[in-house]
Amino acid sequence: MPTPDSPASAPPTPPGSLRRIVAASLIGTTIEWYDFFLYGSAAALVFNKLFFPDSDPLVGTLLSFLTYAVGFAARPVGALVFGHYGDRLGRKKLLILSLLMMGGATCAIGLLPTHATVGSAAPVLLTALRLLQGFALGGEWGGAVLLVSEHGDPRRRGFWASWPQTGAPAGQLLATGVLSALTATLSDDAFESWGWRVPFLLSGVLVLVGLWIRLSVDESPVFKAALARAEARKAAAGGEEDATEKMPLVAVLRDHWRDVLIAMGARMAENISYYVITAFVLVYATSDDVGLGKQTALNAVLIASAVHFAVIPAWGALSDRVGRRPVYLLGAVGVGAWAFPFFLLIDTKGFPALVLAVTVGLVFHGAMYAPQAAFFSEMFATRMRYSGASIGAQFSSVAAGAPAPLIATALLADYHSATPIALYVIAAALLTLVAVGVAKETRDRDLAAVEPTSAPSPGSATEAAKRTARSASPQ
């Protein structure tokens, strides 16, 4: 019989319930990423004209990407807040809150007045709502992947946990598809006047669907088991709550600091390559040097995102067979090796070459992104898993995804060449290879049994109490 301190595996989730939980996480992350990517696409296509009209076109694009990057700066804050309460209160409650916050901010962007109407207040309001988007997304990712990871069959955890990851290409697919349809059917003047608002307002409908599904799922059984053990320890200690339960963040930095650094390093190539391939490509392909149209660039991202969605579960399933590290390392090598061919293909100015460039890049990206959910979840103990996985994933986004389109655009403006941008992606790939190379394989870990690296041995708390009592007794 397990003691209050001993880990015990939670009962397996029935297949029907697991599929419902996967669907809830997938739909929720799709909506969250739709909102987030919609902003990135709009920043590349129209925000420079609507909110920064007094600037040179390329400078206006840089400024709109700067507001795009602000959302990433808020993601670590969201990771800290949502991680703390997610480890204390549960995954489900925080996921519902993140969905409502993201949807509300996105709908509000669709209602914003532009620079022509309210002047400099327009970009200020835009930036504030982007901060709220980033804060919400910082808490979304960790909770969504943990809800599936902690419910799923351990033997197929990589596969099941990869499904929330498909929310990124699904959101990209949805956002790009809506924008592509609008740019195809509306004139440039109509799109810049009111058409760009439609996909932002559509988010409100999507949020209602996601909320209905998320409210129907159960809390993670692994978390409920860990919470029960924590309550038993609290009762045994006379109502005194353990420090780990009080401050999961402190426990993460004390016991899992190495894992946090590994997760941050693992995200560098994954994050940077993704935003270069999907966001900056809209700038590069439509630049004067290449000269492709907006519609052409959007259609290429649309096709590649569909392939990306399809390959992520396949990479996740492969990580169940060969391990998380080999699949992740393959992806890092792939995006690094593809950096120069990516731009060379785009420079041919042909649509098939553009589609091939973006698609192959996203296939290699998927090899990192698919096992990431299970890999990061398996690194941390249950009552600090939300905090640990979220911090590792989101703090790296400030140095990786946030400035990636901005750095790429600035390099293009300074050098009028894709070579420094390719070298930038290769450097990120090398950082990820080092981080994942020093990590331990986690495929066979039992999530209920993962303990802090400095966790006391069983009975040590009791022995410590006895020693304290003996030292306090009169001699």
C-alpha positions in Angstrom: 0.0 0.0 0.0 1.5 3.4 -1.0 2.5 5.9 1.7 1.5 9.5 1.4 4.9 10.2 -0.1 5.1 7.4 -2.5 4.1 7.8 -6.2 1.3 5.7 -7.5 0.3 5.4 -11.1 -3.1 6.8 -11.8 -5.7 4.4 -13.2 -5.8 4.4 -17.1 -8.2 6.7 -18.9 -10.8 4.8 -21.0 -10.2 5.2 -24.7 -13.4 7.1 -25.3 -12.6 9.6 -22.6 -9.0 9.9 -23.8 -10.2 10.8 -27.3 -12.6 13.4 -25.9 -9.7 14.9 -23.9 -7.4 15.0 -26.9 -10.2 16.7 -29.0 -10.7 19.3 -26.2 -7.0 20.1 -26.1 -6.6 20.1 -29.9 -9.6 22.4 -30.5 -8.5 24.7 -27.7 -4.9 25.0 -28.8 -6.1 25.4 -32.4 -8.2 28.4 -31.4 -5.4 29.9 -29.3 -2.8 29.5 -32.1 -5.3 30.8 -34.7 -5.6 34.0 -32.6 -1.8 34.2 -32.2 -0.8 33.5 -35.8 -3.6 35.7 -37.2 -1.8 38.6 -35.6 1.5 37.5 -37.1 0.1 37.3 -40.6 -1.7 40.6 -40.3 1.5 42.2 -39.0 3.3 41.1 -42.1 0.5 42.1 -44.5 -1.5 45.1 -43.3 -0.7 46.4 -39.8 2.3 48.4 -41.1 -0.2 50.5 -43.2 -3.0 50.6 -40.7 -1.1 51.4 -37.4 2.3 52.8 -38.6 1.4 54.6 -41.8 4.0 57.4 -41.4 6.9 55.0 -41.7 8.9 53.7 -44.7 7.1 50.4 -45.7 10.0 48.2 -44.5 10.3 50.2 -41.3 6.5 50.0 -40.8 6.8 46.2 -41.1 9.6 46.2 -38.5 7.4 48.2 -36.1 4.4 45.9 -36.7 6.7 42.9 -36.0 7.9 44.6 -32.9 4.3 44.6 -31.5 4.2 41.0 -32.6 7.2 40.3 -30.5 5.6 42.0 -27.5 3.2 39.1 -27.3 6.2 36.7 -26.8 7.5 38.9 -24.0 4.2 38.3 -22.1 4.3 34.6 -22.5 6.8 33.9 -19.7 4.7 35.9 -17.3 1.7 33.8 -18.4 3.7 30.7 -17.9 4.6 31.8 -14.3 1.1 32.7 -13.3 -0.8 29.9 -15.0 1.9 27.4 -14.0 1.7 28.3 -10.4 -2.1 28.0 -10.2 -2.2 25.1 -12.6 0.0 23.1 -10.2 -2.0 24.1 -7.2 -5.6 24.1 -8.6 -5.5 21.8 -11.6 -5.1 21.9 -15.4 -8.7 22.3 -16.5 -9.6 25.5 -14.6 -6.6 27.4 -16.0 -7.2 26.1 -19.5 -10.7 27.6 -19.6 -9.4 30.9 -18.3 -6.6 31.1 -20.9 -9.1 30.4 -23.7 -11.4 33.2 -22.6 -8.6 35.7 -22.3 -7.1 34.9 -25.7 -10.5 35.0 -27.4 -11.5 38.3 -25.8 -8.2 40.0 -26.7 -8.5 38.8 -30.4 -12.1 40.0 -30.8 -11.0 43.3 -29.4 -8.3 43.7 -32.0 -10.9 43.3 -34.6 -12.8 46.3 -33.2 -9.8 48.6 -32.8 -9.7 52.0 -34.5 -6.7 52.5 -36.7 -4.1 55.3 -36.8 -6.2 57.2 -39.3 -9.0 57.5 -36.6 -7.3 57.9 -33.3 -3.6 58.6 -34.1 -0.9 57.2 -31.9 -3.4 55.7 -29.5 -4.1 53.0 -32.1 -0.7 51.2 -31.9 -0.7 51.6 -28.1 -4.1 49.8 -27.8 -2.9 47.2 -30.3 0.2 46.5 -28.2 -1.8 46.2 -25.0 -4.1 43.6 -26.6 -1.1 41.7 -28.0 0.3 41.6 -24.4 -2.9 40.0 -23.3 -2.7 37.4 -26.1 0.8 36.5 -25.1 -0.1 36.2 -21.4 -2.9 33.8 -22.3 -0.9 31.7 -24.7 1.9 31.4 -22.1 -0.5 29.5 -19.9 -2.3 27.6 -22.6 0.5 25.4 -24.0 1.6 23.7 -20.8 -1.9 23.0 -19.5 -3.1 21.5 -22.9 -0.2 19.1 -23.4 -0.2 18.1 -19.7 -3.9 17.3 -19.7 -3.3 14.8 -22.5 0.1 13.5 -21.3 -1.3 12.8 -17.8 -4.4 11.0 -19.2 -2.8 9.0 -22.0 -1.5 5.5 -22.3 2.2 5.7 -21.3 3.2 3.4 -24.2 1.7 5.9 -26.7 2.3 9.1 -24.8 4.4 10.6 -27.6 1.6 10.0 -30.1 -1.3 11.3 -28.0 0.6 14.3 -26.6 1.5 15.3 -30.1 -2.1 16.0 -31.0 -2.3 19.3 -29.0 0.8 20.2 -30.9 -1.1 19.9 -34.1 -3.1 22.9 -32.9 -0.2 25.1 -34.1 -0.4 24.1 -37.8 -4.2 23.8 -37.5 -4.4 27.4 -36.2 -1.9 28.5 -38.8 -4.0 26.7 -41.4 -7.2 28.3 -40.2 -5.7 31.8 -39.9 -3.9 31.7 -43.2 -6.9 30.1 -44.9 -9.3 32.9 -43.7 -6.8 35.6 -44.7 -6.2 33.9 -48.1 -9.9 33.7 -48.8 -10.4 37.3 -47.9 -7.5 38.6 -50.0 -8.7 36.5 -52.9 -12.2 37.9 -52.8 -11.7 41.5 -51.7 -9.8 44.3 -53.4 -6.8 45.6 -51.6 -8.7 48.7 -50.5 -11.6 46.7 -49.1 -9.3 44.3 -47.3 -7.4 47.2 -45.7 -10.6 49.1 -44.9 -12.6 46.4 -43.1 -11.8 42.9 -44.4 -8.8 42.4 -42.1 -11.2 42.7 -39.1 -13.3 39.6 -40.1 -10.9 36.8 -39.0 -10.3 38.6 -35.7 -14.0 38.8 -34.9 -14.5 35.2 -36.0 -12.5 34.2 -33.0 -15.5 34.9 -30.7 -17.5 32.1 -32.4 -14.5 29.7 -32.2 -14.0 30.4 -28.5 -17.6 29.5 -27.7 -17.1 26.1 -29.4 -13.8 25.5 -27.6 -15.2 26.5 -24.2 -18.2 24.1 -24.6 -15.8 21.2 -25.3 -13.3 22.0 -22.6 -16.0 22.2 -19.9 -16.9 18.6 -20.6 -13.6 17.0 -19.8 -12.2 15.7 -16.5 -9.2 16.9 -14.5 -6.0 14.9 -15.1 -6.0 11.7 -13.0 -2.2 12.0 -12.4 -2.8 15.5 -10.9 -5.7 14.3 -8.8 -3.6 11.4 -7.4 -0.8 13.8 -6.6 -3.2 16.3 -5.0 -4.6 13.4 -2.8 -1.1 12.5 -1.7 -0.3 16.2 -0.9 -3.5 16.4 1.2 -2.5 13.2 3.0 1.0 14.7 3.8 -0.7 17.9 4.9 -3.0 16.0 7.3 0.0 14.0 8.6 1.9 17.3 9.3 -1.0 18.8 11.2 -2.3 21.0 8.5 1.1 22.4 7.4 1.3 22.6 3.6 4.5 21.4 2.0 6.7 24.1 0.4 6.5 22.5 -3.0 2.7 22.8 -3.0 2.9 26.4 -1.8 5.5 27.6 -4.4 5.8 25.3 -7.4 8.0 27.8 -9.2 10.6 27.8 -6.4 10.6 24.0 -6.3 11.1 23.9 -10.1 14.1 26.2 -10.0 15.6 24.3 -7.0 15.0 20.7 -8.2 14.6 20.9 -12.0 16.8 23.9 -13.1 18.8 21.7 -15.4 15.7 20.4 -17.1 14.4 24.0 -17.5 17.7 25.0 -19.3 17.5 21.9 -21.5 13.9 22.7 -22.5 14.9 26.3 -23.3 17.8 25.2 -25.4 15.6 22.6 -27.2 13.1 25.3 -28.1 15.7 27.6 -29.9 15.8 25.9 -33.3 12.1 24.8 -33.1 10.9 28.3 -32.3 13.2 30.4 -34.6 12.8 28.1 -37.6 9.0 28.1 -37.3 8.6 31.9 -37.3 11.1 32.3 -40.1 9.3 29.7 -42.2 5.8 30.9 -41.6 5.9 34.6 -40.7 9.0 36.0 -42.2 8.5 34.1 -45.5 5.5 36.4 -46.1 7.9 39.4 -46.0 10.7 37.8 -48.0 8.5 36.2 -50.7 6.6 39.5 -51.3 9.8 41.7 -51.2 10.9 43.6 -54.3 13.8 41.2 -54.8 11.5 38.1 -55.1 8.3 39.9 -56.1 5.7 37.2 -55.4 2.1 38.3 -54.5 0.5 38.2 -51.1 -1.9 35.5 -52.3 0.9 33.3 -53.6 2.8 33.5 -50.3 -0.3 32.8 -48.2 -1.3 29.8 -50.4 2.2 28.3 -50.0 2.0 28.6 -46.2 -1.5 27.1 -46.4 -0.4 24.0 -48.2 2.7 23.5 -46.1 0.6 23.9 -42.9 -1.7 21.1 -44.0 1.3 18.8 -44.4 2.7 19.9 -41.1 -0.5 19.0 -39.4 -0.4 15.5 -40.9 3.2 14.7 -40.0 3.2 15.8 -36.4 1.3 12.7 -35.0 3.6 10.5 -37.2 6.7 12.0 -35.6 5.0 11.6 -32.2 4.4 7.9 -32.8 8.0 7.5 -33.9 9.2 9.0 -30.7 7.3 6.2 -28.8 9.3 3.6 -30.7 12.8 5.1 -30.8 12.7 7.8 -28.1 12.2 11.5 -27.8 15.8 12.5 -28.3 16.6 10.8 -31.7 13.5 12.3 -33.3 14.1 15.8 -31.8 17.8 15.7 -32.9 16.8 14.7 -36.5 14.5 17.7 -36.7 17.2 20.1 -35.4 19.7 18.8 -38.0 17.1 19.0 -40.7 16.1 22.7 -40.2 19.8 23.6 -40.0 20.6 21.8 -43.2 17.6 23.2 -45.0 18.3 26.9 -44.2 20.2 27.7 -47.4 18.1 25.5 -49.8 15.0 27.2 -48.3 15.9 30.7 -49.5 17.5 29.4 -52.7 14.2 27.8 -53.7 12.2 31.0 -52.9 14.7 33.0 -55.0 13.6 31.1 -58.1 10.3 33.0 -57.8 8.2 30.0 -58.7 5.2 28.9 -56.7 6.0 25.1 -56.7 9.5 25.9 -55.4 8.0 28.2 -52.7 5.7 25.4 -51.6 8.5 22.9 -51.5 10.7 25.2 -49.4 8.1 25.9 -46.8 6.8 22.3 -46.7 10.1 20.6 -46.2 11.0 23.2 -43.5 7.8 22.5 -41.6 8.3 18.7 -41.9 11.7 19.0 -40.2 10.2 21.4 -37.6 7.5 18.8 -36.9 10.2 16.3 -35.9 11.1 18.7 -33.0 7.6 19.9 -32.2 5.9 16.5 -32.1 7.9 14.9 -29.3 8.3 18.1 -27.4 5.0 17.8 -25.4 5.8 14.3 -24.0 9.5 15.2 -23.7 9.0 18.3 -21.5 6.1 16.6 -19.5 8.3 13.7 -18.6 11.1 15.9 -17.2 9.1 17.3 -14.2 7.4 16.0 -11.1 3.6 16.3 -11.1 3.0 19.1 -8.6 5.5 21.3 -10.5 5.0 20.0 -14.0 2.8 22.8 -15.3 5.3 25.4 -14.0 8.3 23.5 -15.2 7.1 22.7 -18.7 5.6 26.2 -19.2 8.7 28.0 -18.0 11.0 26.0 -20.1 8.9 26.4 -23.2 7.9 30.1 -22.8 11.0 31.7 -21.4 12.9 30.5 -24.5 10.3 32.2 -26.7 11.5 35.6 -25.7 14.9 34.9 -27.1 13.8 32.7 -30.0 10.3 33.2 -31.5 9.8 36.7 -30.4 12.6 38.4 -32.2 12.9 35.9 -35.1 10.8 37.7 -37.7 12.2 41.1 -36.4 15.8 39.9 -36.7 15.3 38.3 -40.1 13.6 41.5 -41.4 16.4 43.7 -40.1 19.1 41.4 -41.6 17.3 41.6 -44.9 17.1 45.4 -44.7 20.8 45.7 -43.9 22.3 43.0 -46.2 19.7 42.6 -48.9 20.6 38.9 -48.8 19.2 35.8 -47.2 22.6 34.4 -46.3 22.8 36.0 -42.8 19.2 34.8 -42.1 20.2 31.2 -43.0 23.2 31.4 -40.7 20.9 32.7 -38.0 18.7 29.6 -38.3 21.8 27.3 -38.4 23.2 28.9 -35.2 19.8 28.1 -33.5 20.0 24.5 -34.7 23.4 24.1 -33.2 22.2 25.4 -29.8 19.3 22.9 -29.9 21.6 20.0 -30.8 23.8 20.7 -27.7 20.8 21.0 -25.4 19.0 17.9 -26.5 22.4 16.0 -26.8 23.0 16.4 -23.1 19.5 15.6 -22.1 18.4 12.2 -20.7 16.0 10.0 -22.6 12.5 10.2 -21.0 10.4 7.9 -23.1 10.0 5.1 -20.4 9.3 7.4 -17.4 6.1 7.0 -15.4 4.6 10.5 -15.0 3.2 9.6 -11.5 6.7 8.4 -10.4 8.8 11.4 -11.5 10.2 13.0 -8.4 12.3 16.1 -7.9 16.0 15.5 -8.4 16.7 16.6 -4.8 13.6 14.9 -3.4 14.1 13.5 0.1 14.1 9.8 0.5 11.1 8.1 2.0 10.9 8.6 5.7 13.4 11.4 5.7 10.7 13.9 6.7 9.7 11.7 9.6 13.3 11.3 10.7 13.9 15.0 10.4 10.9 15.7 12.7 12.3 13.2 15.2 15.7 14.8 15.2 14.1 18.2 15.7 12.0 16.9 18.6 15.1 15.3 20.3 17.1 18.5 19.9 14.3 20.5 21.5 13.7 18.2 24.4 15.3 19.1 27.8 18.6 17.4 28.6 
